[in-house]
Amino acid sequence: MIEDTPLSSGPVPVHGNLRTAPADFLAGGGEMSGLMGKFDWAATSIGAMETWPQSLRTTISIMLRSPIPMVLLWGPDGIMIYNDAYTVFAGKRHPRLLGSKVLEGWAEVADFNANVMRVGMAGGTLSYQDQELTLHRNNVPERVWMNLDYSPVIDETGKPGGVLAIVVETTERVQAEQRIVAEKDRLRELFQQAPGFMVFWNGPSHVFELVNEAYYQLVGRREIIGKPLLEALPEIGYQGFDKLLDHVYRTQETYVGRGISVYLQRDPSKEPEQRFLDFVFQPIRDESGRVTGIFAEGSDVTERVRSEEHQQLLLNELNHRVKNTLATVQSIASQTLRTASSTRAAQEAIESRLFALSRAHDVLTRENWDGAWIREVVGHAMQPFQTSGHNRIHCYGEDVRLPPNTTLALAMALQELATNAVKYGSLSSEMGRIEIAWRVDQARDVPHLLLKWEEKDGPHVAPPSRRGFGTRLVERSLAQGHLGGEAKIDFAPSGVVCTIDAPLQDAHEEQA
């Protein structure tokens, strides 16, 4: 309880062996001097102020004048007496902490303070740095950190009469350091997880100091930290990257590289692997502006470069195929018009041949011009000539993968053979039929397709007086230099027989 009695300044009354003294030891203590002078200490276990020993008074006098938060825990109960600086730390618990028992005043940390009283009253000291506690200073639990130093106060009996605590709250500093650490951890995590590679070389010998996961993957997960560049990656030496880093270090100029080729020994059991990199070498300076190292950031663009090369190859291939197709169309039109008996006949012949070419292109387009299966090529070529409900064209053979140019040539040849069969051969009669059989000859250096077209049960065949464009188209289409095949037509009396021998690899592909 707080009384409104003035501080004593009269003579010192005697109570047994203790002498009371004026309360001038409270002078200069600020707010707490007034509160302590008015407090009813007689209601506590340490008794009225007039009975306090000189050791207690001296300690309080020193404590009140200190700018550092201090609290004195006096007597076996640890009655709390503190200075102005401690009131800030106490928060809304001030002023009710004054004169309270420490285990009750800070009930949430009673176990901690019980140990403090046990050690201090036994003459021991305690010191804590950045001690974390949870206190209810403002009616809500809050995590705080403090530097705490506890020392016994020796009274007139030569034994500890209480414990003096110096309390310096470090919460703001600890939390700031935690934020810095968390930020560093976050930056380190971002550094490690960055999709591009990052590396920091230290000093003129370019010692690996820091690298991220992407860089480890780039160089084959070698142990490189703490090693100079040429020791960690010896294959780099003959490629001039060390000279480039020397130049950046010496001139302090940033270097930007695009699509730079580098050979890396990613697998010790294999030859160095070529990669293409985009990167920036950035000099790092200290506070004085002196270059101390180089930071590199970049990305492995090998797949992009390969994609661009592949795209260029596709464009070149497309250009080549368009030219070939246009040449084929021009030849078809020219030869058909030259040999046709009428404009109508020429139109029909051109259209049928272009449709055959278009169907073959459709098959190849679905296969990305990587070739086609022979069964699909033959099926598409013969589909316009099949009679609904009456299959007159029979196909036999294993499924074989054809190169693109062979696919086009075979489709055109089959179109011409079928058109001739409709006009003059087995498909011109109701009973006529056609057998198409093929197999693969593996006995030669390159596998060959052997295909036989045979017309049966049709009208009697007489050899033509002259070889028309259709016949020449069949024979020449597979005999072109880049195909290296051949086709022969035999106008046998029982029906036309055509034999085709074509390599299953284009000549230019074999050379490549």
C-alpha positions in Angstrom: 0.0 0.0 0.0 1.2 3.5 -0.7 1.0 6.2 2.1 1.2 9.9 1.7 3.7 10.3 4.5 6.7 12.6 3.9 10.2 11.2 3.7 11.9 11.1 7.2 14.6 13.7 7.8 14.7 13.8 11.6 17.0 12.0 14.1 17.6 8.3 13.7 15.5 6.3 16.2 16.9 3.2 17.8 15.0 -0.2 17.5 16.9 -2.9 19.3 20.3 -3.4 17.6 19.2 -1.4 14.4 19.2 2.3 14.1 16.8 4.1 11.7 18.3 6.7 9.5 16.9 9.6 7.5 15.6 8.6 4.0 18.1 10.8 2.3 19.5 7.7 0.6 16.5 8.0 -1.7 17.4 11.4 -2.9 18.1 11.8 -6.6 16.2 8.7 -7.6 13.5 10.2 -9.7 10.0 8.7 -9.7 11.0 5.7 -7.8 12.4 7.7 -4.9 9.0 9.2 -4.3 7.2 5.9 -4.7 9.6 4.1 -2.3 9.3 6.8 0.3 5.5 6.5 0.4 5.3 2.7 0.3 4.2 0.8 3.4 7.2 -1.4 3.7 6.1 -2.5 7.2 3.5 -4.7 5.4 6.3 -6.7 3.7 8.7 -9.3 5.1 11.6 -6.7 5.0 9.9 -4.4 7.5 9.6 -0.7 7.8 12.2 1.5 6.1 13.4 2.7 9.4 14.7 -0.8 10.2 16.6 -1.3 7.0 20.3 -2.1 7.3 22.9 0.2 5.8 23.8 -2.4 3.2 20.3 -2.3 1.8 20.2 1.5 1.9 23.6 1.8 0.1 22.6 -0.6 -2.5 19.3 1.2 -3.2 21.1 4.5 -3.3 23.5 3.3 -6.0 20.7 1.5 -7.9 18.4 4.6 -8.0 21.0 6.7 -9.5 21.9 4.3 -12.3 20.6 4.7 -15.8 20.7 1.0 -16.3 17.5 -1.1 -15.4 18.2 -2.6 -12.0 16.1 -4.5 -9.5 17.0 -5.6 -6.0 15.4 -8.8 -4.7 15.8 -8.4 -0.9 15.3 -11.0 1.8 14.3 -14.7 1.4 11.1 -13.6 -0.4 12.9 -11.5 -2.9 11.0 -8.3 -2.3 11.3 -6.2 -5.4 12.9 -2.7 -5.2 13.9 -1.1 -8.6 14.9 2.1 -10.3 13.3 4.3 -12.9 15.0 2.6 -15.8 13.4 -0.7 -14.7 9.9 0.8 -14.9 10.2 0.9 -18.6 11.1 -2.8 -18.7 8.2 -3.6 -16.3 5.6 -2.0 -18.6 2.1 -2.1 -17.2 3.2 -4.1 -14.2 4.7 -1.0 -12.7 4.1 0.2 -10.0 2.5 -2.9 -8.6 5.8 -4.9 -8.8 7.2 -2.6 -6.1 7.3 -4.4 -2.8 6.0 -7.7 -4.3 7.6 -11.0 -4.0 9.5 -11.8 -7.2 8.0 -15.2 -7.6 4.5 -13.7 -7.5 5.3 -10.5 -9.3 6.7 -12.4 -12.3 4.6 -15.6 -11.9 5.1 -16.7 -15.5 8.9 -17.0 -14.9 8.7 -18.1 -11.3 10.9 -21.2 -11.9 13.6 -19.0 -13.5 13.6 -16.5 -10.6 13.5 -19.3 -8.0 16.8 -20.5 -9.3 18.1 -16.9 -9.3 17.2 -16.6 -5.6 18.6 -20.0 -4.7 22.0 -19.3 -6.3 22.2 -15.6 -5.3 21.2 -16.2 -1.6 23.9 -18.9 -1.5 26.5 -16.3 -2.6 26.7 -17.3 -6.2 26.4 -15.2 -9.4 24.6 -15.7 -12.6 25.0 -14.2 -16.0 22.8 -14.6 -19.2 23.3 -13.2 -22.6 20.3 -12.7 -24.8 18.2 -14.9 -22.5 14.8 -15.5 -24.0 11.7 -15.3 -21.8 8.0 -14.9 -22.3 6.6 -12.1 -20.1 3.2 -10.6 -19.6 4.3 -7.0 -19.2 1.4 -5.6 -21.1 -1.4 -8.1 -20.3 -0.4 -10.3 -23.3 2.4 -12.9 -23.6 5.4 -11.5 -25.4 8.8 -13.0 -26.3 11.7 -10.9 -24.9 15.5 -11.2 -24.9 17.7 -9.9 -22.1 21.2 -9.7 -20.8 20.9 -10.6 -17.1 23.5 -10.3 -14.4 22.8 -11.4 -10.9 25.0 -10.7 -7.9 24.5 -11.3 -4.1 24.4 -8.2 -1.9 26.2 -8.9 1.4 24.6 -7.5 4.5 26.0 -6.6 7.9 26.0 -10.3 8.9 28.5 -11.1 6.2 25.9 -13.2 4.3 23.8 -12.4 1.2 20.8 -10.3 2.2 19.5 -10.1 -1.3 20.2 -10.3 -5.0 20.9 -7.4 -7.3 19.8 -7.9 -10.9 21.0 -5.8 -13.8 18.5 -6.1 -16.6 19.3 -4.9 -20.1 16.7 -5.8 -22.7 18.1 -6.8 -26.0 14.8 -7.7 -27.8 15.1 -5.1 -30.5 18.7 -6.1 -31.3 18.0 -9.8 -31.2 14.9 -9.5 -33.4 16.9 -7.3 -35.8 19.7 -9.9 -36.0 17.1 -12.6 -36.5 15.6 -10.6 -39.4 19.0 -10.2 -40.9 19.7 -13.9 -40.5 16.3 -14.7 -42.0 17.0 -12.4 -44.8 20.4 -13.9 -45.4 18.8 -17.4 -45.3 16.1 -16.3 -47.8 18.7 -14.7 -50.1 20.9 -17.8 -49.8 17.9 -20.0 -50.6 17.0 -17.8 -53.6 20.7 -18.0 -54.6 20.7 -21.7 -54.4 17.3 -22.2 -56.2 18.0 -19.6 -58.9 17.4 -21.2 -62.3 20.5 -19.6 -63.7 24.0 -20.5 -62.5 25.8 -18.1 -60.1 29.4 -18.2 -58.8 31.7 -15.9 -56.9 35.4 -16.0 -57.4 37.7 -14.4 -54.8 41.1 -12.8 -55.5 43.3 -12.7 -58.6 43.6 -16.5 -58.7 39.8 -16.7 -58.9 39.2 -19.0 -56.0 35.7 -20.5 -55.8 34.0 -19.0 -52.8 30.3 -19.4 -53.4 28.3 -21.3 -56.1 24.7 -22.3 -56.4 23.0 -25.6 -57.3 22.7 -24.7 -61.0 26.5 -24.2 -61.2 27.2 -27.5 -59.5 25.0 -29.2 -62.2 26.7 -27.3 -65.0 30.2 -28.5 -64.0 29.2 -32.0 -63.0 28.9 -31.6 -59.2 32.7 -31.4 -58.6 34.3 -30.4 -55.3 35.3 -26.8 -56.2 34.8 -24.6 -53.2 38.1 -23.2 -51.9 40.0 -24.1 -55.1 41.4 -21.8 -57.8 39.6 -21.9 -61.1 42.3 -23.9 -63.0 42.7 -26.4 -60.2 38.9 -27.0 -59.9 38.2 -27.0 -63.6 41.5 -27.8 -65.4 39.8 -28.2 -68.8 39.0 -24.5 -68.7 42.6 -23.5 -69.1 43.1 -24.1 -72.8 39.8 -22.4 -73.6 40.9 -18.9 -72.4 38.3 -18.3 -69.6 41.0 -17.7 -67.0 42.5 -15.0 -69.3 39.0 -13.5 -69.6 38.6 -13.4 -65.8 42.1 -11.9 -65.5 41.0 -9.1 -67.9 37.8 -8.4 -65.9 39.8 -8.4 -62.7 42.5 -6.1 -64.0 40.4 -3.6 -66.0 37.4 -3.6 -63.7 35.2 -3.9 -66.7 32.0 -6.0 -66.9 32.0 -8.7 -69.6 28.8 -10.0 -71.3 29.0 -13.3 -73.3 26.2 -14.7 -75.5 26.1 -18.2 -76.7 29.7 -18.8 -75.7 31.0 -22.3 -76.3 32.7 -24.1 -73.4 33.9 -27.7 -73.1 33.3 -29.2 -69.6 34.5 -32.5 -68.1 31.1 -33.2 -66.5 31.7 -36.9 -66.5 35.3 -38.1 -65.7 34.7 -41.3 -67.8 33.7 -39.4 -70.9 35.1 -36.8 -73.2 34.5 -33.1 -72.4 31.0 -32.1 -73.3 30.3 -28.9 -75.3 27.8 -26.5 -73.7 26.7 -23.0 -74.8 26.4 -20.3 -72.2 25.0 -16.8 -71.8 26.8 -15.1 -68.8 27.9 -11.8 -67.2 31.2 -11.4 -65.4 30.9 -8.6 -62.9 33.8 -7.2 -60.8 33.1 -7.0 -57.1 34.7 -4.0 -55.2 35.3 -3.4 -51.5 34.6 -0.2 -49.6 37.6 1.5 -51.0 36.6 0.6 -54.6 39.3 -2.0 -55.0 38.3 -5.1 -57.0 38.4 -8.2 -54.7 36.6 -10.8 -56.8 34.3 -11.5 -59.7 30.6 -12.5 -59.6 29.2 -14.5 -62.6 25.6 -15.1 -63.4 24.3 -16.8 -66.5 22.4 -19.7 -68.0 23.0 -22.8 -70.0 21.5 -22.2 -73.4 22.7 -25.3 -75.1 19.2 -26.7 -75.7 18.0 -23.3 -77.0 21.0 -23.1 -79.4 20.4 -26.8 -80.5 16.7 -25.9 -81.0 17.7 -22.9 -83.1 20.0 -25.2 -85.2 17.3 -27.7 -85.5 14.9 -25.0 -86.6 17.3 -23.8 -89.2 17.8 -27.4 -90.4 14.0 -27.7 -90.7 13.8 -24.5 -92.6 16.5 -25.7 -95.0 14.8 -29.1 -95.3 11.5 -27.4 -96.0 13.1 -25.2 -98.6 14.6 -28.2 -100.2 11.3 -30.2 -100.2 9.3 -27.3 -101.5 11.8 -26.9 -104.4 11.6 -30.6 -105.1 7.8 -30.6 -104.9 7.6 -27.6 -107.3 10.0 -29.4 -109.7 7.9 -32.5 -109.5 4.7 -30.6 -110.1 6.3 -28.7 -113.0 7.5 -32.0 -114.5 4.1 -33.6 -114.1 2.3 -30.7 -115.7 4.8 -30.3 -118.6 5.0 -34.0 -119.5 1.2 -34.6 -119.1 0.4 -31.6 -121.3 2.9 -32.8 -123.9 1.5 -36.3 -124.2 -2.2 -35.8 -123.4 -4.7 -36.4 -126.2 -6.9 -33.5 -125.1 -7.2 -30.7 -122.6 -9.7 -32.7 -120.6 -7.4 -35.7 -120.4 -4.5 -33.5 -119.4 -6.6 -32.0 -116.6 -7.7 -35.3 -115.3 -4.1 -36.7 -115.4 -2.6 -33.7 -113.7 -5.3 -33.7 -111.0 -4.9 -37.4 -110.2 -1.1 -37.1 -110.0 -1.2 -34.1 -107.8 -3.8 -35.8 -105.5 -1.4 -38.7 -105.2 1.4 -36.3 -104.3 -0.8 -34.5 -101.8 -1.8 -37.8 -100.1 1.8 -38.7 -99.7 2.5 -35.3 -98.2 -0.3 -35.7 -95.7 1.2 -39.0 -94.5 4.6 -37.4 -94.1 3.3 -34.3 -92.4 1.6 -36.4 -89.7 5.0 -38.1 -89.2 6.9 -34.7 -89.1 8.6 -35.7 -92.3 10.6 -38.3 -90.5 9.4 -41.0 -92.9 6.3 -43.2 -93.1 5.1 -46.8 -92.7 4.8 -48.6 -96.1 1.4 -50.1 -95.2 0.0 -46.6 -94.7 1.6 -45.3 -97.9 0.3 -48.2 -100.0 -3.2 -47.9 -98.4 -3.5 -44.2 -99.1 -2.2 -44.6 -102.7 -4.7 -47.5 -103.4 -7.7 -46.1 -101.6 -9.2 -44.2 -104.6 -9.0 -47.4 -106.7 -10.7 -49.8 -104.2 -14.3 -50.8 -105.1 -16.8 -50.6 -102.3 -17.6 -54.1 -101.0 -15.2 -55.8 -103.4 -11.5 -55.7 -102.5 -9.5 -56.2 -105.7 -6.2 -55.0 -104.5 -4.3 -57.3 -102.1 -1.3 -56.2 -100.1 1.3 -58.5 -98.4 4.4 -57.8 -96.4 5.9 -56.7 -93.1 5.5 -53.1 -92.0 8.6 -51.2 -93.1 9.6 -47.6 -92.3 10.3 -45.6 -95.5 12.5 -42.5 -95.8 10.7 -39.3 -96.8 11.9 -39.2 -100.4 11.2 -42.9 -101.0 7.7 -42.4 -99.6 7.0 -39.7 -102.2 8.5 -41.7 -105.1 6.7 -44.9 -104.2 3.3 -43.1 -103.8 3.7 -41.5 -107.2 4.7 -44.8 -108.8 1.8 -46.6 -107.3 -0.6 -43.9 -108.5 0.7 -44.3 -112.1 0.5 -48.1 -112.0 -3.1 -48.0 -110.6 -4.2 -45.3 -113.1 -2.8 -47.5 -116.0 -4.5 -50.6 -114.5 -7.8 -48.8 -114.5 -7.5 -47.6 -118.1 -5.8 -50.7 -119.7 -5.0 -53.3 -117.2 -6.6 -55.6 -114.6 -8.8 -52.9 -113.0 -10.4 -52.3 -116.3 -12.3 -55.6 -116.1 -14.6 -57.0 -113.3 -12.5 -60.0 -112.5 -9.1 -58.3 -112.6 -7.1 -58.0 -109.4 -3.7 -56.7 -108.2 -1.2 -58.1 -105.8 1.3 -55.9 -104.1 3.9 -57.7 -102.1 7.1 -56.5 -100.4 9.9 -57.6 -98.2 13.2 -56.3 -96.9 16.5 -57.5 -98.2 19.1 -57.4 -95.4 21.9 -59.0 -97.4 23.4 -55.6 -98.6 25.2 -52.9 -96.7 22.0 -50.9 -96.5 18.6 -52.7 -96.2 16.6 -52.5 -99.4 12.9 -52.6 -100.0 11.9 -55.2 -102.7 8.3 -54.5 -103.9 6.4 -56.3 -106.6 3.3 -55.0 -108.4 1.5 -57.8 -110.3 -1.7 -57.5 -112.2 -3.8 -60.7 -112.7 -7.0 -61.9 -114.4 -7.2 -58.7 -116.6 -7.3 -58.3 -120.4 -4.4 -59.5 -122.5 -1.5 -57.0 -122.4 0.5 -55.9 -125.4 3.7 -53.9 -124.9 3.1 -50.2 -125.9 4.6 -48.9 -129.1 6.2 -46.1 -127.1 6.9 -45.5 -123.4 4.6 -42.9 -122.1 5.2 -40.3 -119.4 3.5 -42.5 -116.7 6.0 -45.4 -117.4 8.9 -43.0 -117.4 7.7 -41.4 -114.1 7.6 -44.8 -112.4 11.0 -45.8 -113.6 12.7 -42.5 -113.0 11.1 -41.5 -109.7 13.0 -44.2 -107.8 16.2 -44.0 -109.9 17.0 -40.4 -108.9 20.6 -39.9 -107.6 19.6 -39.2 -104.0 17.4 -42.3 -103.9 19.6 -44.8 -105.5 16.8 -47.2 -106.4 15.3 -48.6 -109.5 11.9 -49.7 -110.9 11.3 -52.0 -113.9 8.0 -52.4 -115.7 7.3 -55.7 -117.6 4.3 -55.6 -119.9 3.7 -59.4 -119.6 0.7 -60.8 -121.6 -1.0 -61.9 -118.4 -0.7 -58.6 -116.8 1.7 -55.8 -116.0 4.5 -56.6 -113.5 6.5 -53.8 -111.8 9.4 -54.6 -109.5 10.9 -51.9 -107.3 14.2 -52.0 -105.5 14.8 -49.0 -103.2 17.3 -48.5 -100.3 15.7 -47.8 -96.9 18.1 -45.0 -96.3 18.5 -41.9 -98.5 22.0 -41.6 -100.0 22.6 -38.2 -98.4 21.5 -39.6 -95.0 23.9 -42.5 -95.3 26.8 -40.1 -96.0 25.8 -37.9 -93.1 
